[in-house]
């Protein structure tokens, strides 16, 4: 039912007059009459009896008025709750992240955020950078953190931090590789590669192009859908792989993985916070973004 028709019906019911309802709503009497007639046709019942100059609601009209009042109250309560969200840190945040920030950055942030804002429920959805961008644009996510963003006029991106990517191998595979490899040596190595759409793969591909090598020239033995799967494959000796320092630091420190230095190959990529330019963020979403940025600063991550 159209909200304007319900408003006209409610004023006629309460004022028991079509003309008075029209004046109250700044509508002509014929417009009010048309709204009531449309409601009667839609519901298939008569809502008012016209007895002389009096307008008497029928039983159906009384039932409709009770229902309309509930609808109006719900609308007002919803508006009030929305106003509260603007000023009170509560509600739900639906955030998205590519695999590196979701698995190695955000867990610690969410723990701190939960302590400060226990009334906020955060849903974290993990996907590759392209998927996260698509979901932010479609409105399914309040914001996202990605290693590569889509160039779209509705997508706003803010630099969060710089990440270093390392070429790593297991100690079993390391003796077969020179201490300081050349870019050309990469063609002879077995590779564990991330899937297309991954920010890690995109950064690696860009760095390889600078060295004059395309990914098609590499001997890819395994392709995986996540950073964790890549790290596990490299640990098992399946091949060499490129991934974030955040993902392999503990394995390098324990000696389970070795970093392979490649002359002229410098792999870096930025992580960005992305959001829809034309969508408003509620207070809880804004506070989570502030918490993420503070965590970056407090832990000394590199900025551009």
N, C-alpha and C positions, 0 to 999 in steps of 0.2 A: 504494500500500500504506500502511496505517495505521501511523504511527510507533510506537504502543504495541504493536502486534502484532510489529513488527520488533524492538523491545527485548526482548519476551518470548522470541521465537525465539532471539535472540543469547545470552541468559542460559541457556536450556535447552541450546543447543549447547555453550556453554563449560563449564557445570557438569554436563552429561549427566544432568540430573535435573529433572523437573517440580516436585517439591516444594522442592528447593533454590532453583530459579529463582523460585518464588513467594515464598519467605521473603526473598530478596535484593531483590525488587521490591515487597515488601509487598502481594502479591496472593495470593488463595487459589489452591490447585492447580487447581480446576475452571475458574477464570478464565484461568489460563495455558493449560490444555488447550483452552479455547474459542478463544483467540487463535491457537494453532498450527493448529487445525482450520480456522479461517476462512482462514488463509494457504494451507493445502493446497487448500481448495476454490477459492480465488481463482486459484491458479497451476495447478491441475489435476494436481498431482504429490504424492507422499508425501515428507515432509521428514525423518521419523525412523522407524527400525525399533525397536519395543519388544521386546527380547529379555530376558525375565525382568525383573529390576529395572534393567537397563541400557537406556540410550537412545542408539542409534547413528544418526548422521546418514547419510542416503542421499547419493548423488552429487548429486542436486538440492539437498539441504540444504547440502552443502559449497559449491556454487556460489552459493547464496543468501547464505550467511554471508560469503563473500568480497565480494559486492556490497554487503551491509548494512554491512560495516566501512568500505567506501569512502564510503558515504553518511554514516555517523557522523563520519568524518574531515572530510568536506567541510563538514558542519554546524559542527563545532568551529572549523575554519579561518575560516568565514564569520563566526562570532561573534567570533573574535579580530580579524578585519579591521574589523568594526564598532566594536569597542572602540578600535582604533587610530584610526579616523576621529574619534572623540570627542576624542582628545588630540593628533592630528597633522593638520596642515593639508595634506590631500591629498584626491584624489577628484574628483568632478564636481559642479558647481553648475548647475542649470537655472533661470535667472531670466527674468522677463518684464518688458517695459516698453512703455508707450504710446510713440507716435512721437517726442515731444519729448525725454524723457529718454534713449530708446534711441539717437537720432541725434545729440544735441547735448550730452549730459551723460555718459553711460556710457562712450563710447570712451576718453576720457582716464583715467577711473577704472580701466578694465580694463587699460590699459597699465601703470599704476602697480602694480595688483594682481598682474599677471603677473610683474613684477620681484621682488616680495616673496615670492610663492608660486608658483614655477614648476611645482610638481607638481599644481596644480589646473587642471582643464579647465572653462571656463565656456561654457555654451551660452546665448545670448541670443535669446529669441523675442519678436518684435515684433507687437503687435496693439493694437486700440483698448482703452480702459479697461475696458469691459464684458467683452471677451474675456479679458483678463489676470485679472480678478477670477474669472471662471468657471474658468479653468485653475488658479488657486491653490486654489480650493475643491475642485476635482476631484482635486487632488494631482499634477497634471502639472507644476506649477512649485513650486520651493522658496519663492520669494517674488516679488513684483512691485513695480514703481514706476509709479504711475498718477496722472493728473490728476483723476480722479473715481472714487470707489469705490462698490461695491454695499453696501447696508445689509443685512448678513447676520450672524447671531449667531456664526457660525464664522469670520468675517473680522476680523482685527485690523489696525488701521491706525495708523501713527505718522507725524506730520507731518515731512516732509523739508525742504521749502523753499517759499517763496512766489514765484510767477512773475507778471510783468506781461505782459499781452497788448496788442498795439498794432494799430490799424487802419492799414493801409499801402496805398499806391498807387504806381504807376509815375509818373515825372515827366511822361510824355505825358498821363496821365489827370488829374494833379494840378491843372492850370489850370482844369478844369471844376468844381472843388470849392472852396468857400469856405475861407479860411484857418482860420477857427474854425467848424466846422459845428455845426448843431443836430441833435438826435436825429431830428427830422422829415425832415431832408435825406437821411438814410440810405435812405429809401424810394425815392429817385430814382436811387440809384447801382447800377451793375451789380455783382453780388456773386459772388465765388468762395468757396464754402462747403465746410467739412468735412462728412463723413458723420455720420449719426445714430450715437450711441454714442461719438463722439469727446469727450474731456475738454475740448478747446478749444471745440468747438461748445456744449457744456453750459455752460461759463463765460460765453461770449458771450450765450447765450440768457438766462441769469440776469440779466446786466447790462442787457440790453435790456428785460426785464420791469420792472426798476426805473424805466426811462425811459418805460414805458407802451407799448412797441412789441413785437409778437411777430415771430418770424422769418418767419412766413407773409406778413407785409406787405412783406418785402424782395423786390427783383427779382433772384432768383438766376439767374445765367447759366450757372454751372458748379458741379458738385459733385465733389469729389475725395476720394480715400481716404487721402491722406498729407499731412503738412506740406510735404514737399519739392515735391509736385505743386502744392500751393496757392501756394507761394512762386514757383515757375516760371511759373504762370499769371498771377500779379500782375505779375511782372517783364515779361511779354510784353504787358501792357496789357489782359488779358482782363477785369479788374474789380478791385475793392478786396477786401481780405480781412483777417481777423483771425487773428493767430498770435502765438506766444511771442516775446519779445524775444531769446531765445537763438537763434531761427531766423533773425531778420532783422537782427541788430545790424550784421553786417559789410556788408550791403547798404545800410543807412541811412548808415553811416559813409562808404561809397564814393560816395554820392549816387545809387545805382541805384534806391532806394526812398525815399519820403517818408512820414513819420508824419502822419496826419490827427488833429488834436485835435477831439474831439466834446464839447461842453458837457454836463457831468453824466454822461458815460459813463466809468466807471472799471472796467476789466476786470482782475480779478486771479483767480488760482486757485492752489490749493495742490497740491503734489505729495506723495504719501504712499508710504511703504513699507508694503506689505500682505503678510500671511502668514496661514496657517491656524492658528487658536488651539490646535487639538488635535494638531498635528504638531510633532515635534521637529526643530530645525535642527541639522545636523552642523556641526562646527567650521568647515569651509571656507565654508559659507554665511554663518555668523555673521561671519567675518572679512571677507567681501566687503561685507556690510552696513556694518561698521565703516569700511571703506575708502571707501565711498560717502559716509558722514556726515562723515568727515574731509575729503574733497575739497570738500564743500559749505562747511565752516568755513574751510578754507584759502583758498578763492577768494572769500570775502566775499559769498556769496549771502544773500538776505534771509530771515530767520526770522520766524515769527509772534511 
